[in-house]
Amino acid sequence: VQLQASGGGLVQAGGSLRLSCAASGRTFGTYAVGWFRQAPGKEREFVASISWSGGTTYHADSVKGRFTISRDSAKNTVYLQMNSMKPEDTAVYYCAASGRGVSASRYGYNYWGQGTLVTVSS
């Protein structure tokens, strides 16, 4: 499975962005997908994850109510809709795929995309 994250950019506080994670590989539909982020000087942290069916989602407390993860199996793409953004959301965002089910741990993911930079100005 190869993953390509896109959609990052510069946005003002309170604004919105939608990240996309496009995947190649016929078996992508059987993988859970997660979004993680890493700010400068900080550990990579969990943001959200979605099961292979899309029926189960998890969001970190820091983004709950503002961010929403979803997937379009026909397009082999997972999205992260980010609303009401804050400066502390500034980070490189990574998508990852897991053949072992949905997880909030980065160690549960086998495949990683290259990351897309999100900058939120105050």
N, C-alpha and C positions, 0 to 999 in steps of 0.2 A: 504494500500500500504506500503510495506517495501522496503527500499532502501539500497543498499550496494555500497559505493564508494571505488574505488581501483585505483592503478596505480601511486600513489605518490612515491617520492624517492628523491635522491640527484642528481642534474644535474649541470653542469657548465653553466655559463652565455653564452648565444648564443645557447644553446642546446634545445632539445625538449623532451616533455613528452606527453603521452596521458592518460587522466583520463577516467575511466569508471564508470557509475552509473547503476548498474543492479537492476531491480525492480521485485518484486513478486506481483501478483494480476492481475486478469483478466481484470480489468478496467484501467490498467496503460496506455494503448494506448489512453485514453481520457484525460489524464493529461498533462498540460504544465510542463516543467521541467526547473529548474534554477540551475546554479552553483554560489556559493558564496564563499568568502574566508575571513579568519580572521587571521591577523598577531598578534604576541604578543603585548598586550597593546593597540590594536586598535579595532575599531568596525567591526562587520561583514559587508562586502561590496559585492555588486552585481558584478558579473563577466559576466555572459551571461545567456540567456534564450531561450527556443525554444517552439513553440506551439505544441499542441497534434499532428497535422498533419506534423509537420516539415517544414511547409511552411513559417513560420514567425520566425525570429531570431533577437535577440538584443545582442549587446556586449557593455560592458562599454568602454568609451573612452580610458581608460588606457591600454586596451588589444586589441583594434580594430586593425585589420591588422596582429595581431600576434596569437591570439587565435581563434578557430572556434568550435562552438557547433554543434552537429549533433545527429541524433537518428536513431536507427535501430529497427523499431517496431517489426519485426519478432523475434528479440532477446530480446525485452523488455529492451533495453539498450540505454543510452544516453552517448555521448562521449564529451570530451573537449580536442581538440588537441591544444597543447601549443608549439609554436615555438618562436625562438628568445627570449628566456627567459632572465629575468633580476633579479638581486638580490632582487629587490623590489617585485617580484612575490612570494617570500617566504611567506608561510602561510599554515594553514590548510584549505583544500578545502572541501566544503560540497555541496552535491546535494540535491535538494528539489523538491517536486511535488505539483502542485496546480490544484485543480479541478475548479478553477475560471478563468482560462486563464493565459496567459503569463504576467509576472510582473517583474519589477526591484526592487520591495520592498520585503524584507524578510518576512514582515507581510502578504504577499499574498499567502504564502505557508503553506500547512497543514501538510506535511510529510517531515521529514529530515533524511538523512543518517548520519552515524557516523563520517564522515570526514576522509580525507587522507592527510598526511603531505607532502608538497612539499618544498624542500630546494634548492635554487639556489645559488651556490657559485660564488664569483667574481674572 
